[in-house]
């Protein structure tokens, strides 16, 4: 039994660990080979989806939390990434590069494709051209980022789109050109974002809003509705970057990965009703924070914390730390080097 309220899966140097947030069970390794990433709990908490292998050998695999060989889901000679479960756990959306670069390595000049896999039968099909899929709460639609022209960082001048899980109704919701060039008139912020790309959409639990990450001279998270209206910026990083934003289970907060001009990764918890933003990590507290994941009940947040970039040969330390929604630290669950990408699952 997993125990309440579920376990955290976290990667440690390519191995997948399970961590009990209540500390009733010891931390244990369930996938020991050093080439595994992106562990994601199924909605029912009974299995984990992982990417196993590197480069063209990467494949999606299901593994039980008790450990064991699991079941291979894909085998196509292209590296899968960005895999996300459907809300009912019957399908997985994932991303493939259309082609690989020299030596079989990823090539940012190559566009990406969005695929859909039936977990039970193994049947898969291409759904659209794009990346970063996100399921609507009812499982009927996927939001994704379109490809657009490419540069050394990937797509640019692109859009957030929505497509039906049946492949129908593909439409644009928000394009880079829809964003205001100057935030001062709309939001009172004296920055020109010079946005070049949109990515990482996510649906609010009530299906009323989406969030996406906007890269540019000033990066930020953006919330908006299905028509691209009601645009609102969050975690504005002047001359900085933004990662993924994750909705709390009740839809009242966002946990946003951000890298301000200081160069230190932080997590910003934005409370939507009050517009209050709380920063976890940064130079004043002496640690970086990234990879936030909400507890299933939304009362806590787990994130990876590390010491600032190493100087004079100092080792990079990392820990999986619990936080309250107000940013208060609640203690470390595990402290080991190389921790990344946690995911908090429900108990079956």
C-alpha positions, -999 to +999 in steps of 0.1 A: +000+000+000+012+035-008-003+051+023-020+085+023-017+109+006+004+091-020+041+091-028+065+113-045+085+100-075+117+118-081+147+112-105+182+109-090+208+108-117+186+087-140+172+064-113+137+067-101+131+070-063+099+068-043+096+091-013+069+090+013+059+126+023+046+113+056+079+095+062+061+063+071+080+043+045+117+044+037+128+060+004+135+033-022+147+029-057+122+013-081+141+018-114+178+014-109+193+017-144+208+052-149+189+063-180+154+070-168+136+104-167+102+121-164+084+098-140+047+106-140+020+090-118-011+076-134-043+093-123-052+063-101-018+062-085-013+025-095+016+029-120+043+052-132+050+064-167+087+069-174+110+076-203+136+049-204+167+051-225+186+080-241+185+095-276+168+074-303+166+045-278+143+064-255+109+048-250+078+051-228+074+024-202+049+017-175+064+005-142+046-006-110+054+013-078+064-020-062+093-022-088+098-047-116+104-047-153+072-030-163+057-028-198+071-010-228+046+012-246+065+026-276+094+016-298+099+039-328+135+050-331+128+086-321+131+100-285+097+104-268+093+134-244+067+156-228+044+126-220+012+133-200-016+111-189-052+117-199-074+124-168-090+089-170-056+072-174-065+054-207-044+075-230-010+092-231-001+123-252+036+127-260+060+144-284+083+131-310+108+151-332+099+147-368+135+138-376+168+136-358+199+156-365+234+143-372+244+113-351+209+107-340+209+137-316+180+161-311+181+189-336+163+222-326+159+230-363+135+200-366+098+205-359+080+184-333+049+162-335+021+155-310+011+119-307-016+100-288-012+065-274-039+041-262-024+025-231-044-007-232-039-016-269-006+002-277-022+019-307-008+054-314-014+081-340-001+115-348-025+142-336-009+175-346+023+194-353+035+209-320+047+201-285+040+205-247+005+188-247-019+194-218-052+176-213-085+194-205-100+181-172-127+162-191-102+145-214-118+157-246-093+183-256-056+190-256-039+223-255-004+225-271+022+248-284+025+251-322+059+248-338+064+281-357+098+291-372+129+277-355+160+291-339+188+275-318+163+274-288+135+257-308+102+272-321+095+309-320+067+333-332+043+304-324+009+300-307-010+280-281-036+259-299-064+234-289-073+202-306-098+175-299-086+141-287-102+128-318-080+150-340-109+174-348-115+211-341-079+222-341-078+260-335-055+288-324-062+303-290-033+327-283-004+337-306+028+356-298+014+385-319-016+387-296+006+397-266+009+435-260+043+449-270+042+472-240+028+460-206+026+495-191-009+505-205-025+472-197-008+461-164+012+490-152+045+473-157+072+494-174+087+465-195+085+456-231+084+418-231+095+413-267+079+379-265+093+354-290+077+321-280+048+305-261+049+271-246+039+248-217+002+254-216-019+240-187-056+238-180-072+251-148-091+224-129-124+241-136-116+243-174-122+281-173-086+292-179-053+282-193-018+291-183+012+293-206+049+303-204+060+333-225+097+337-234+113+370-244+133+399-231+109+398-202+095+363-195+064+355-176+035+331-171+002+341-187-034+331-178-062+335-204-095+318-214-102+295-243-107+325-266-074+340-257-091+368-237-086+379-201-048+379-205-030+383-172+008+381-165+023+364-135+059+360-122+073+387-145+110+382-149+127+413-164+157+401-183+150+366-170+134+334-179+103+313-170+097+276-167+065+257-164+035+269-143+014+243-125-021+248-112-030+238-076-056+211-075-083+236-064-073+261-091-066+290-067-028+291-071-001+287-096+034+274-088+057+290-114+093+281-122+112+314-128+148+325-133+151+363-125+180+384-136+199+371-106+204+338-124+191+318-095+161+295-100+131+302-078+095+290-075+068+317-073+035+308-058+009+331-072-025+334-054-049+343-082-076+360-061-053+384-042-026+385-069-001+379-041+032+363-052+055+344-028+090+335-038+106+303-028+144+304-031+167+332-043+199+350-031+185+362+002+178+327+014+208+311-002+192+283-023+177+277-056+143+260-061+127+243-091+104+214-102+074+222-080+047+196-076+014+200-056+002+175-031-031+159-042-050+179-016-033+212-026-022+219+010+015+215+004+041+218-024+073+199-029+102+212-049+139+205-055+163+229-037+200+232-044+228+255-033+237+283-057+260+277-086+292+262-074+322+283-067+358+272-060+348+236-066+320+234-041+298+203-046+262+208-058+239+196-031+202+190-036+171+180-015+134+173-020+118+198+003+082+203+014+067+238+016+034+252+028+013+273+003+027+305+019+062+294+011+072+283+046+096+253+046+083+222+062+114+200+060+135+179+037+122+145+026+155+133+010+188+150+005+210+134-023+229+149-052+213+149-086+176+151-077+152+165-103+117+164-117+095+152-088+058+142-093+034+138-064+009+109-070-025+101-055-029+070-033-049+043-050 
